[in-house]
Amino acid sequence: MRNLLIILCLLVTSTILVTGQTATETAIKKVIDDDSAYFYARDFDGWASCYVHSPITYFSYISPSANKESLQMLQGWDQISTTMKAFLAKYPKQENLSKKTNYQFRVTENMAFVTFKENDNAMQSRVLEKVNGQWKILRNEVTSTANFRKFQKLYNLQRMAGNWEVDIETHKTSTPNEWQLVHEESTITDLPTGIQVLSKAMFRLPDGELRTSESTALFTMNMTTNTIGAFNSVHYPQSNWSRAYQAEGNIDDNGKLSMAGKEVGANSAEDVNFSYWLEGDQFYYELEVKAADKVVYTESFQMKRKGLLAKTTP
């Protein structure tokens, strides 16, 4: 009987602790939600009621976007209230689309540290203090993670800039008897929204005749859709023959650019898939052409920065 009473007491105590913890976390979440609701409603008084009015109160918003409000680091309630009052008065009301997930709590009697994700992109943290029995925000830190990731993709694309030469020994195709690459070099220039690639190549036909090609490609990062669009045109001077391709793709966190597209204006059912990636002074390229989901042609090679390869004589 005594053991049964002990077990029952433990269960009751555990239930009380869990209930109390849940109530505390709910109260903290409400303050954080009210902060967002008042912000989008441009209600300064309501927004201010969510904060501790102290010289130690801190507010930060950090984003790579190019505007003067993309970097805010405000110390003390006087600076925070002055800046935010002007900000809320400047902009019209917005629908509150803020959705917060992945809450993590560390709570003591009068202090709480909270992290969460907003709209699946921005990692945020709050430090709250209980003032006169009410939870208030003491420290608000927001990092625009999604925008930073977009700019990181753009930077990874722009890192490909330079003068490059194909290492002929690494050149491989699925049709090696149809033509042979003799020399190819590319100049990649970084642009505000991506890169431009200018390439010149020399190749030998089976009868020994040398031909050349010139190509121009433009890769542009769409910061809204987080995708990369490309247009590539190839000209063969000897025959005055040209082809053009358009493609769309993405670049991953490791800097690998993967694109998929088709020839412009052609009735061909071929799909063109290609990848670029950079490892130090080594540049890699892979191409795969499919028709009806069947691979009909492949090509790959490596490039090094111009000057690091011995010159190739045709």
C-alpha angles and dihedrals in degrees: 000000000000091000090049091053091050091051092048091050091050092050092050092047091048091050091050092049093049092046091049092048091049092050091049093049091047091052091049092048090052092056090049091048092047089052090059095041094052091044094056091042087054088231104152097182092051091045092049091053089067094061140075108244098221139123087245095057111114134196127185135173118179125186133152091228115125103244133100093249095054092089116048123164109166124178122197130012094266093060093039095050094046093049097042095044089057092044095051091047091051099056131056123244118280134201109262103241094161112137118180125200141160095048117189121188137197107179132178128175097285105005134062133187114200134180127185144153121249121210090343093287117062119068111210139180135196133192112203132190127201107236118184089341094310127106113237132179113255099170128023119187124177126178117188093225097173093054091047090052090051092051090046089057090050091049091049088054093048091049087073090072115121144079113295138186127198115243096228093204089064095049113115133171135176088235103048094159096058098065141345126221112231102175139348133175133177135199113207117193123191116232129190090260103029139310141307119217122201114185136181123190139181122202138175123231121218091262090056097255115144119226133179137210135195125201138184122197133180123198116191128186115222103211092195099053095028090229135119123232123199139191122190130183125188125197127193106200098195093060097023086231122148138188131186134200135190125199144170131207148120143259119231130221090268092057099254112147114208120185136179126192151126140246112275116247094359126126089216116127090211120128117210118210122178140165137202127190136167128221111178107297092344120095121194129203130184128179130189126181120196134189119190088350091303120119108240101168139015134184134176140169144156127238133201130199111279112269095031092087127067110251114264117224115213 
